[in-house]
């Protein structure tokens, strides 16, 4: 199997767990967190397989966008450069 390629993409593995749990519940299943072990590691492995770096902080693009929006607000409200 090929090595996963590295990108600048990041994501929180718990977001994957949450998405999967909601999907399973929508399908009428009843997943139980922790019944088969800690789901964080498999979620992180799935992200790595997709070439996405799992980080606790979550999606780096969203964090950058949020920082930019906050800087714009500070400039607008406080007149900071």
C-alpha positions as CSV (number, residue, x, y, z in Angstrom):
1,X,0.0,0.0,0.0
2,X,1.2,3.5,-0.8
3,X,2.2,5.9,1.9
4,X,-0.5,8.6,2.5
5,X,0.5,11.9,1.0
6,X,0.9,14.9,3.3
7,X,-1.1,18.0,2.7
8,X,-1.9,21.2,4.6
9,X,-5.3,19.9,5.3
10,X,-6.1,19.4,9.0
11,X,-9.3,18.2,10.8
12,X,-10.3,17.1,14.2
13,X,-10.8,13.3,14.3
14,X,-13.7,13.7,16.7
15,X,-15.6,15.5,13.9
16,X,-15.4,12.3,11.9
17,X,-16.6,10.3,14.9
18,X,-19.5,12.7,15.3
19,X,-20.4,12.5,11.6
20,X,-20.3,8.7,11.6
21,X,-22.4,8.4,14.7
22,X,-25.1,10.8,13.4
23,X,-25.2,8.9,10.1
24,X,-25.6,5.6,11.9
25,X,-28.3,7.0,14.1
26,X,-30.1,8.4,11.0
27,X,-30.0,4.8,9.6
28,X,-31.8,3.5,12.7
29,X,-28.7,2.1,14.4
30,X,-27.7,2.9,17.9
31,X,-24.0,3.3,18.2
32,X,-22.5,3.4,21.7
33,X,-19.3,5.4,22.3
34,X,-16.7,3.2,23.9
35,X,-18.4,-0.2,23.5
36,X,-15.7,-1.4,21.1
37,X,-12.8,0.7,22.3
38,X,-11.8,4.4,21.9
39,X,-12.9,5.6,18.4
40,X,-10.4,8.5,18.2
41,X,-7.6,6.4,16.9
42,X,-9.6,4.8,14.0
43,X,-11.0,8.2,13.1
44,X,-7.5,9.7,13.0
45,X,-6.3,6.8,10.9
46,X,-9.1,7.4,8.4
47,X,-8.2,11.1,8.1
48,X,-4.5,10.1,7.5
49,X,-5.7,7.7,4.8
50,X,-7.4,10.6,3.1
51,X,-4.2,12.7,3.4
52,X,-5.6,14.9,6.1
53,X,-3.6,15.6,9.3
54,X,-5.6,14.9,12.4
55,X,-5.2,17.7,15.0
56,X,-7.2,18.5,18.1
57,X,-7.6,22.1,17.0
58,X,-9.6,21.0,14.0
59,X,-9.7,22.5,10.5
60,X,-6.8,24.9,10.1
61,X,-8.5,26.8,7.3
62,X,-11.5,27.5,9.5
63,X,-9.2,28.7,12.3
64,X,-7.3,31.0,9.9
65,X,-10.6,32.4,8.5
66,X,-11.9,32.9,12.1
67,X,-8.6,34.8,13.0
68,X,-9.0,36.9,9.9
69,X,-12.7,37.8,10.8
70,X,-11.7,38.7,14.3
71,X,-8.9,40.9,13.1
72,X,-11.4,42.7,10.7
73,X,-13.8,43.2,13.6
74,X,-11.0,44.6,15.8
75,X,-10.0,47.0,13.1
76,X,-13.7,48.1,12.5
77,X,-14.6,48.5,16.2
78,X,-11.3,49.5,17.8
79,X,-9.6,51.2,14.8
80,X,-6.5,49.0,15.3
81,X,-4.2,48.7,12.3
